[in-house]
Amino acid sequence: MNRRQAPFLLMLLLSLAGCIGTSSQVIDRYAPAAGDKFSYTIDNSGGMSEEALGIFRSKLDSELSASGLLAATPGSAARRVDIHVTTYRM
C-alpha cells in the first residue's frame, strides 16, 4: 500500500465504523389517538417579528382546525405542543 493512500483508507474505515451503530429507522410512527385535541405555546426567543408570528399562528391554526385537531381552549386539550423559535431570519 502506498503511504499516501493509508490516511485515506483509515478515514474511510473510521467513517464506515461510525455508520454501523447508527439507525435511521422509525420504530413507532406517531399518530394522534381518536379524539385527541392539541393546544400549543410559542416561545419566540429567536426574535420572530409580530407579522411573521401572526402568519405562523394563522397557518398553524388553519391546518390543525382543518384536521380536527385544534382544541377549543388550551385547557381542553389532551396534548400540548411547545414550539421554541430559536433563530429567525428574513
Backbone atoms as SQL, in Angstrom:
CREATE TABLE atoms (id INTEGER PRIMARY KEY, chain TEXT, resi INTEGER, resn TEXT, atom TEXT, x REAL, y REAL, z REAL);
INSERT INTO atoms VALUES
  (1, 'A', 1, 'MET', 'N', 0.850, -1.184, 0.000),
  (2, 'A', 1, 'MET', 'CA', 0.000, 0.000, 0.000),
  (3, 'A', 1, 'MET', 'C', 0.892, 1.242, 0.000),
  (4, 'A', 2, 'ASN', 'N', 0.494, 2.190, -0.734),
  (5, 'A', 2, 'ASN', 'CA', 1.208, 3.448, -0.848),
  (6, 'A', 2, 'ASN', 'C', 0.984, 4.263, 0.431),
  (7, 'A', 3, 'ARG', 'N', 2.013, 4.949, 0.908),
  (8, 'A', 3, 'ARG', 'CA', 1.902, 5.755, 2.130),
  (9, 'A', 3, 'ARG', 'C', 0.884, 6.889, 1.986),
  (10, 'A', 4, 'ARG', 'N', 0.662, 7.360, 0.795),
  (11, 'A', 4, 'ARG', 'CA', -0.301, 8.442, 0.581),
  (12, 'A', 4, 'ARG', 'C', -1.728, 7.921, 0.669),
  (13, 'A', 5, 'GLN', 'N', -1.932, 6.633, 0.424),
  (14, 'A', 5, 'GLN', 'CA', -3.270, 6.063, 0.481),
  (15, 'A', 5, 'GLN', 'C', -3.677, 5.663, 1.896),
  (16, 'A', 6, 'ALA', 'N', -2.724, 5.461, 2.774),
  (17, 'A', 6, 'ALA', 'CA', -3.011, 4.983, 4.125),
  (18, 'A', 6, 'ALA', 'C', -3.941, 5.923, 4.903),
  (19, 'A', 7, 'PRO', 'N', -3.706, 7.226, 4.943),
  (20, 'A', 7, 'PRO', 'CA', -4.629, 8.104, 5.684),
  (21, 'A', 7, 'PRO', 'C', -6.050, 8.081, 5.106),
  (22, 'A', 8, 'PHE', 'N', -6.143, 8.027, 3.783),
  (23, 'A', 8, 'PHE', 'CA', -7.462, 7.979, 3.154),
  (24, 'A', 8, 'PHE', 'C', -8.198, 6.702, 3.538),
  (25, 'A', 9, 'LEU', 'N', -7.501, 5.582, 3.516),
  (26, 'A', 9, 'LEU', 'CA', -8.101, 4.301, 3.872),
  (27, 'A', 9, 'LEU', 'C', -8.516, 4.290, 5.344),
  (28, 'A', 10, 'LEU', 'N', -7.686, 4.855, 6.200),
  (29, 'A', 10, 'LEU', 'CA', -8.015, 4.932, 7.630),
  (30, 'A', 10, 'LEU', 'C', -9.272, 5.779, 7.855),
  (31, 'A', 11, 'MET', 'N', -9.381, 6.916, 7.203),
  (32, 'A', 11, 'MET', 'CA', -10.556, 7.786, 7.343),
  (33, 'A', 11, 'MET', 'C', -11.808, 7.086, 6.821),
  (34, 'A', 12, 'LEU', 'N', -11.685, 6.364, 5.719),
  (35, 'A', 12, 'LEU', 'CA', -12.820, 5.644, 5.168),
  (36, 'A', 12, 'LEU', 'C', -13.298, 4.570, 6.134),
  (37, 'A', 13, 'LEU', 'N', -12.368, 3.822, 6.709),
  (38, 'A', 13, 'LEU', 'CA', -12.744, 2.777, 7.667),
  (39, 'A', 13, 'LEU', 'C', -13.385, 3.370, 8.921),
  (40, 'A', 14, 'LEU', 'N', -12.866, 4.479, 9.422),
  (41, 'A', 14, 'LEU', 'CA', -13.457, 5.125, 10.599),
  (42, 'A', 14, 'LEU', 'C', -14.851, 5.667, 10.293),
  (43, 'A', 15, 'SER', 'N', -15.027, 6.207, 9.103),
  (44, 'A', 15, 'SER', 'CA', -16.347, 6.717, 8.710),
  (45, 'A', 15, 'SER', 'C', -17.364, 5.589, 8.636),
  (46, 'A', 16, 'LEU', 'N', -16.968, 4.488, 8.043),
  (47, 'A', 16, 'LEU', 'CA', -17.875, 3.341, 7.941),
  (48, 'A', 16, 'LEU', 'C', -18.167, 2.741, 9.311),
  (49, 'A', 17, 'ALA', 'N', -17.182, 2.709, 10.183),
  (50, 'A', 17, 'ALA', 'CA', -17.383, 2.169, 11.530),
  (51, 'A', 17, 'ALA', 'C', -18.390, 3.028, 12.305),
  (52, 'A', 18, 'GLY', 'N', -18.369, 4.327, 12.081),
  (53, 'A', 18, 'GLY', 'CA', -19.318, 5.214, 12.753),
  (54, 'A', 18, 'GLY', 'C', -20.737, 5.008, 12.275),
  (55, 'A', 19, 'CYS', 'N', -20.914, 4.586, 11.048),
  (56, 'A', 19, 'CYS', 'CA', -22.247, 4.371, 10.484),
  (57, 'A', 19, 'CYS', 'C', -22.860, 3.048, 10.931),
  (58, 'A', 20, 'ILE', 'N', -22.047, 2.124, 11.370),
  (59, 'A', 20, 'ILE', 'CA', -22.561, 0.814, 11.739),
  (60, 'A', 20, 'ILE', 'C', -23.541, 0.911, 12.910),
  (61, 'A', 21, 'GLY', 'N', -23.249, 1.753, 13.889),
  (62, 'A', 21, 'GLY', 'CA', -24.108, 1.855, 15.069),
  (63, 'A', 21, 'GLY', 'C', -25.240, 2.847, 14.920),
  (64, 'A', 22, 'THR', 'N', -25.394, 3.457, 13.772),
  (65, 'A', 22, 'THR', 'CA', -26.424, 4.469, 13.561),
  (66, 'A', 22, 'THR', 'C', -27.616, 3.855, 12.832),
  (67, 'A', 23, 'SER', 'N', -28.801, 4.119, 13.360),
  (68, 'A', 23, 'SER', 'CA', -30.011, 3.610, 12.721),
  (69, 'A', 23, 'SER', 'C', -30.901, 4.787, 12.360),
  (70, 'A', 24, 'SER', 'N', -31.474, 4.745, 11.179),
  (71, 'A', 24, 'SER', 'CA', -32.360, 5.826, 10.755),
  (72, 'A', 24, 'SER', 'C', -33.793, 5.338, 10.611),
  (73, 'A', 25, 'GLN', 'N', -34.128, 4.254, 11.261),
  (74, 'A', 25, 'GLN', 'CA', -35.470, 3.710, 11.170),
  (75, 'A', 25, 'GLN', 'C', -36.349, 4.283, 12.273),
  (76, 'A', 26, 'VAL', 'N', -37.593, 4.568, 11.919),
  (77, 'A', 26, 'VAL', 'CA', -38.579, 4.995, 12.902),
  (78, 'A', 26, 'VAL', 'C', -39.355, 3.752, 13.304),
  (79, 'A', 27, 'ILE', 'N', -39.285, 3.400, 14.578),
  (80, 'A', 27, 'ILE', 'CA', -39.916, 2.166, 15.033),
  (81, 'A', 27, 'ILE', 'C', -41.430, 2.344, 15.155),
  (82, 'A', 28, 'ASP', 'N', -41.851, 3.373, 15.872),
  (83, 'A', 28, 'ASP', 'CA', -43.278, 3.638, 16.039),
  (84, 'A', 28, 'ASP', 'C', -43.599, 5.023, 15.512),
  (85, 'A', 29, 'ARG', 'N', -44.332, 5.087, 14.437),
  (86, 'A', 29, 'ARG', 'CA', -44.737, 6.371, 13.880),
  (87, 'A', 29, 'ARG', 'C', -45.837, 6.944, 14.764),
  (88, 'A', 30, 'TYR', 'N', -45.730, 8.237, 15.096),
  (89, 'A', 30, 'TYR', 'CA', -46.728, 8.861, 15.953),
  (90, 'A', 30, 'TYR', 'C', -47.984, 9.178, 15.162),
  (91, 'A', 31, 'ALA', 'N', -49.103, 8.877, 15.742),
  (92, 'A', 31, 'ALA', 'CA', -50.400, 9.263, 15.184),
  (93, 'A', 31, 'ALA', 'C', -51.302, 9.599, 16.365),
  (94, 'A', 32, 'PRO', 'N', -52.023, 10.710, 16.288),
  (95, 'A', 32, 'PRO', 'CA', -52.898, 11.058, 17.404),
  (96, 'A', 32, 'PRO', 'C', -54.012, 10.024, 17.577),
  (97, 'A', 33, 'ALA', 'N', -54.377, 9.800, 18.823),
  (98, 'A', 33, 'ALA', 'CA', -55.490, 8.895, 19.115),
  (99, 'A', 33, 'ALA', 'C', -56.791, 9.571, 18.716),
  (100, 'A', 34, 'ALA', 'N', -57.796, 8.781, 18.495),
  (101, 'A', 34, 'ALA', 'CA', -59.109, 9.329, 18.120),
  (102, 'A', 34, 'ALA', 'C', -59.580, 10.300, 19.199),
  (103, 'A', 35, 'GLY', 'N', -59.958, 11.479, 18.785),
  (104, 'A', 35, 'GLY', 'CA', -60.462, 12.475, 19.727),
  (105, 'A', 35, 'GLY', 'C', -59.398, 13.346, 20.365),
  (106, 'A', 36, 'ASP', 'N', -58.118, 13.068, 20.118),
  (107, 'A', 36, 'ASP', 'CA', -57.064, 13.920, 20.671),
  (108, 'A', 36, 'ASP', 'C', -57.178, 15.324, 20.110),
  (109, 'A', 37, 'LYS', 'N', -57.032, 16.290, 20.970),
  (110, 'A', 37, 'LYS', 'CA', -57.018, 17.700, 20.579),
  (111, 'A', 37, 'LYS', 'C', -55.721, 18.311, 21.084),
  (112, 'A', 38, 'PHE', 'N', -55.203, 19.259, 20.332),
  (113, 'A', 38, 'PHE', 'CA', -53.918, 19.856, 20.653),
  (114, 'A', 38, 'PHE', 'C', -54.047, 21.349, 20.928),
  (115, 'A', 39, 'SER', 'N', -53.218, 21.805, 21.841),
  (116, 'A', 39, 'SER', 'CA', -53.005, 23.237, 22.025),
  (117, 'A', 39, 'SER', 'C', -51.507, 23.462, 21.906),
  (118, 'A', 40, 'TYR', 'N', -51.108, 24.687, 21.731),
  (119, 'A', 40, 'TYR', 'CA', -49.677, 24.952, 21.594),
  (120, 'A', 40, 'TYR', 'C', -49.324, 26.290, 22.204),
  (121, 'A', 41, 'THR', 'N', -48.060, 26.417, 22.570),
  (122, 'A', 41, 'THR', 'CA', -47.493, 27.686, 23.007),
  (123, 'A', 41, 'THR', 'C', -46.265, 27.932, 22.140),
  (124, 'A', 42, 'ILE', 'N', -45.984, 29.197, 21.903),
  (125, 'A', 42, 'ILE', 'CA', -44.818, 29.550, 21.096),
  (126, 'A', 42, 'ILE', 'C', -43.888, 30.412, 21.936),
  (127, 'A', 43, 'ASP', 'N', -42.660, 29.951, 22.122),
  (128, 'A', 43, 'ASP', 'CA', -41.606, 30.724, 22.779),
  (129, 'A', 43, 'ASP', 'C', -40.811, 31.391, 21.663),
  (130, 'A', 44, 'ASN', 'N', -40.909, 32.692, 21.564),
  (131, 'A', 44, 'ASN', 'CA', -40.306, 33.433, 20.460),
  (132, 'A', 44, 'ASN', 'C', -38.988, 34.070, 20.876),
  (133, 'A', 45, 'SER', 'N', -38.095, 33.299, 21.470),
  (134, 'A', 45, 'SER', 'CA', -36.806, 33.864, 21.887),
  (135, 'A', 45, 'SER', 'C', -35.888, 34.129, 20.698),
  (136, 'A', 46, 'GLY', 'N', -36.249, 33.644, 19.521),
  (137, 'A', 46, 'GLY', 'CA', -35.456, 33.885, 18.317),
  (138, 'A', 46, 'GLY', 'C', -35.720, 35.233, 17.677),
  (139, 'A', 47, 'GLY', 'N', -36.704, 35.964, 18.168),
  (140, 'A', 47, 'GLY', 'CA', -36.957, 37.304, 17.660),
  (141, 'A', 47, 'GLY', 'C', -37.768, 37.372, 16.390),
  (142, 'A', 48, 'MET', 'N', -38.698, 36.437, 16.203),
  (143, 'A', 48, 'MET', 'CA', -39.574, 36.482, 15.032),
  (144, 'A', 48, 'MET', 'C', -40.435, 37.742, 15.114),
  (145, 'A', 49, 'SER', 'N', -40.598, 38.423, 14.004),
  (146, 'A', 49, 'SER', 'CA', -41.392, 39.650, 14.003),
  (147, 'A', 49, 'SER', 'C', -42.857, 39.322, 14.310),
  (148, 'A', 50, 'GLU', 'N', -43.588, 40.304, 14.785),
  (149, 'A', 50, 'GLU', 'CA', -45.006, 40.099, 15.112),
  (150, 'A', 50, 'GLU', 'C', -45.802, 39.689, 13.871),
  (151, 'A', 51, 'GLU', 'N', -45.450, 40.282, 12.732),
  (152, 'A', 51, 'GLU', 'CA', -46.134, 39.940, 11.487),
  (153, 'A', 51, 'GLU', 'C', -45.894, 38.471, 11.118),
  (154, 'A', 52, 'ALA', 'N', -44.635, 38.051, 11.181),
  (155, 'A', 52, 'ALA', 'CA', -44.298, 36.663, 10.851),
  (156, 'A', 52, 'ALA', 'C', -44.917, 35.696, 11.860),
  (157, 'A', 53, 'LEU', 'N', -44.922, 36.073, 13.125),
  (158, 'A', 53, 'LEU', 'CA', -45.519, 35.235, 14.162),
  (159, 'A', 53, 'LEU', 'C', -47.024, 35.089, 13.934),
  (160, 'A', 54, 'GLY', 'N', -47.671, 36.165, 13.524),
  (161, 'A', 54, 'GLY', 'CA', -49.104, 36.120, 13.217),
  (162, 'A', 54, 'GLY', 'C', -49.400, 35.205, 12.039),
  (163, 'A', 55, 'ILE', 'N', -48.567, 35.268, 11.014),
  (164, 'A', 55, 'ILE', 'CA', -48.747, 34.393, 9.848),
  (165, 'A', 55, 'ILE', 'C', -48.545, 32.937, 10.253),
  (166, 'A', 56, 'PHE', 'N', -47.518, 32.686, 11.063),
  (167, 'A', 56, 'PHE', 'CA', -47.239, 31.329, 11.530),
  (168, 'A', 56, 'PHE', 'C', -48.408, 30.776, 12.349),
  (169, 'A', 57, 'ARG', 'N', -48.913, 31.591, 13.294),
  (170, 'A', 57, 'ARG', 'CA', -50.055, 31.150, 14.121),
  (171, 'A', 57, 'ARG', 'C', -51.292, 30.885, 13.255),
  (172, 'A', 58, 'SER', 'N', -51.544, 31.769, 12.307),
  (173, 'A', 58, 'SER', 'CA', -52.708, 31.618, 11.439),
  (174, 'A', 58, 'SER', 'C', -52.630, 30.321, 10.634),
  (175, 'A', 59, 'LYS', 'N', -51.484, 30.049, 10.064),
  (176, 'A', 59, 'LYS', 'CA', -51.296, 28.828, 9.280),
  (177, 'A', 59, 'LYS', 'C', -51.408, 27.584, 10.158),
  (178, 'A', 60, 'LEU', 'N', -50.816, 27.636, 11.335),
  (179, 'A', 60, 'LEU', 'CA', -50.880, 26.507, 12.256),
  (180, 'A', 60, 'LEU', 'C', -52.316, 26.254, 12.714),
  (181, 'A', 61, 'ASP', 'N', -53.032, 27.310, 13.077),
  (182, 'A', 61, 'ASP', 'CA', -54.441, 27.171, 13.475),
  (183, 'A', 61, 'ASP', 'C', -55.274, 26.605, 12.336),
  (184, 'A', 62, 'SER', 'N', -55.037, 27.101, 11.121),
  (185, 'A', 62, 'SER', 'CA', -55.789, 26.650, 9.954),
  (186, 'A', 62, 'SER', 'C', -55.573, 25.153, 9.707),
  (187, 'A', 63, 'GLU', 'N', -54.328, 24.715, 9.735),
  (188, 'A', 63, 'GLU', 'CA', -54.011, 23.307, 9.475),
  (189, 'A', 63, 'GLU', 'C', -54.560, 22.393, 10.574),
  (190, 'A', 64, 'LEU', 'N', -54.403, 22.807, 11.819),
  (191, 'A', 64, 'LEU', 'CA', -54.918, 21.987, 12.929),
  (192, 'A', 64, 'LEU', 'C', -56.439, 21.931, 12.914),
  (193, 'A', 65, 'SER', 'N', -57.080, 23.052, 12.617),
  (194, 'A', 65, 'SER', 'CA', -58.549, 23.082, 12.551),
  (195, 'A', 65, 'SER', 'C', -59.068, 22.212, 11.415),
  (196, 'A', 66, 'ALA', 'N', -58.428, 22.313, 10.254),
  (197, 'A', 66, 'ALA', 'CA', -58.853, 21.519, 9.102),
  (198, 'A', 66, 'ALA', 'C', -58.722, 20.026, 9.372),
  (199, 'A', 67, 'SER', 'N', -57.760, 19.664, 10.211),
  (200, 'A', 67, 'SER', 'CA', -57.560, 18.259, 10.561),
  (201, 'A', 67, 'SER', 'C', -58.404, 17.830, 11.753),
  (202, 'A', 68, 'GLY', 'N', -59.124, 18.796, 12.352),
  (203, 'A', 68, 'GLY', 'CA', -59.936, 18.486, 13.524),
  (204, 'A', 68, 'GLY', 'C', -59.110, 18.233, 14.768),
  (205, 'A', 69, 'LEU', 'N', -57.913, 18.830, 14.828),
  (206, 'A', 69, 'LEU', 'CA', -57.014, 18.567, 15.949),
  (207, 'A', 69, 'LEU', 'C', -56.813, 19.746, 16.888),
  (208, 'A', 70, 'LEU', 'N', -57.384, 20.906, 16.573),
  (209, 'A', 70, 'LEU', 'CA', -57.189, 22.091, 17.411),
  (210, 'A', 70, 'LEU', 'C', -58.198, 22.107, 18.545),
  (211, 'A', 71, 'ALA', 'N', -57.717, 22.235, 19.768),
  (212, 'A', 71, 'ALA', 'CA', -58.593, 22.307, 20.936),
  (213, 'A', 71, 'ALA', 'C', -59.291, 23.658, 20.966),
  (214, 'A', 72, 'ALA', 'N', -60.531, 23.674, 21.429),
  (215, 'A', 72, 'ALA', 'CA', -61.299, 24.921, 21.511),
  (216, 'A', 72, 'ALA', 'C', -60.642, 25.880, 22.500),
  (217, 'A', 73, 'THR', 'N', -60.176, 25.368, 23.611),
  (218, 'A', 73, 'THR', 'CA', -59.448, 26.158, 24.608),
  (219, 'A', 73, 'THR', 'C', -58.216, 25.362, 25.026),
  (220, 'A', 74, 'PRO', 'N', -57.159, 26.052, 25.421),
  (221, 'A', 74, 'PRO', 'CA', -55.953, 25.325, 25.823),
  (222, 'A', 74, 'PRO', 'C', -56.200, 24.327, 26.965),
  (223, 'A', 75, 'GLY', 'N', -57.115, 24.635, 27.853),
  (224, 'A', 75, 'GLY', 'CA', -57.403, 23.747, 28.975),
  (225, 'A', 75, 'GLY', 'C', -58.099, 22.463, 28.564),
  (226, 'A', 76, 'SER', 'N', -58.748, 22.461, 27.408),
  (227, 'A', 76, 'SER', 'CA', -59.484, 21.273, 26.975),
  (228, 'A', 76, 'SER', 'C', -58.626, 20.339, 26.117),
  (229, 'A', 77, 'ALA', 'N', -57.373, 20.691, 25.922),
  (230, 'A', 77, 'ALA', 'CA', -56.501, 19.898, 25.047),
  (231, 'A', 77, 'ALA', 'C', -55.950, 18.682, 25.780),
  (232, 'A', 78, 'ALA', 'N', -55.938, 17.552, 25.085),
  (233, 'A', 78, 'ALA', 'CA', -55.334, 16.345, 25.628),
  (234, 'A', 78, 'ALA', 'C', -53.819, 16.381, 25.447),
  (235, 'A', 79, 'ARG', 'N', -53.370, 17.082, 24.429),
  (236, 'A', 79, 'ARG', 'CA', -51.938, 17.163, 24.118),
  (237, 'A', 79, 'ARG', 'C', -51.519, 18.629, 23.997),
  (238, 'A', 80, 'ARG', 'N', -50.347, 18.942, 24.529),
  (239, 'A', 80, 'ARG', 'CA', -49.823, 20.302, 24.447),
  (240, 'A', 80, 'ARG', 'C', -48.487, 20.263, 23.719),
  (241, 'A', 81, 'VAL', 'N', -48.324, 21.150, 22.762),
  (242, 'A', 81, 'VAL', 'CA', -47.093, 21.236, 21.992),
  (243, 'A', 81, 'VAL', 'C', -46.402, 22.550, 22.335),
  (244, 'A', 82, 'ASP', 'N', -45.129, 22.466, 22.689),
  (245, 'A', 82, 'ASP', 'CA', -44.331, 23.657, 22.952),
  (246, 'A', 82, 'ASP', 'C', -43.434, 23.894, 21.748),
  (247, 'A', 83, 'ILE', 'N', -43.567, 25.070, 21.135),
  (248, 'A', 83, 'ILE', 'CA', -42.775, 25.427, 19.957),
  (249, 'A', 83, 'ILE', 'C', -41.774, 26.491, 20.383),
  (250, 'A', 84, 'HIS', 'N', -40.492, 26.236, 20.136),
  (251, 'A', 84, 'HIS', 'CA', -39.440, 27.182, 20.506),
  (252, 'A', 84, 'HIS', 'C', -38.762, 27.685, 19.231),
  (253, 'A', 85, 'VAL', 'N', -38.897, 28.970, 18.979),
  (254, 'A', 85, 'VAL', 'CA', -38.237, 29.594, 17.836),
  (255, 'A', 85, 'VAL', 'C', -36.894, 30.107, 18.369),
  (256, 'A', 86, 'THR', 'N', -35.817, 29.465, 17.953),
  (257, 'A', 86, 'THR', 'CA', -34.502, 29.839, 18.465),
  (258, 'A', 86, 'THR', 'C', -33.754, 30.786, 17.532),
  (259, 'A', 87, 'THR', 'N', -34.027, 30.713, 16.240),
  (260, 'A', 87, 'THR', 'CA', -33.381, 31.589, 15.268),
  (261, 'A', 87, 'THR', 'C', -34.399, 31.970, 14.207),
  (262, 'A', 88, 'TYR', 'N', -34.428, 33.238, 13.861),
  (263, 'A', 88, 'TYR', 'CA', -35.346, 33.703, 12.811),
  (264, 'A', 88, 'TYR', 'C', -34.612, 34.694, 11.947),
  (265, 'A', 89, 'ARG', 'N', -34.647, 34.450, 10.635),
  (266, 'A', 89, 'ARG', 'CA', -34.018, 35.374, 9.678),
  (267, 'A', 89, 'ARG', 'C', -34.979, 35.612, 8.527),
  (268, 'A', 90, 'MET', 'N', -34.976, 36.832, 8.020),
  (269, 'A', 90, 'MET', 'CA', -35.784, 37.176, 6.839),
  (270, 'A', 90, 'MET', 'C', -34.871, 37.290, 5.660);
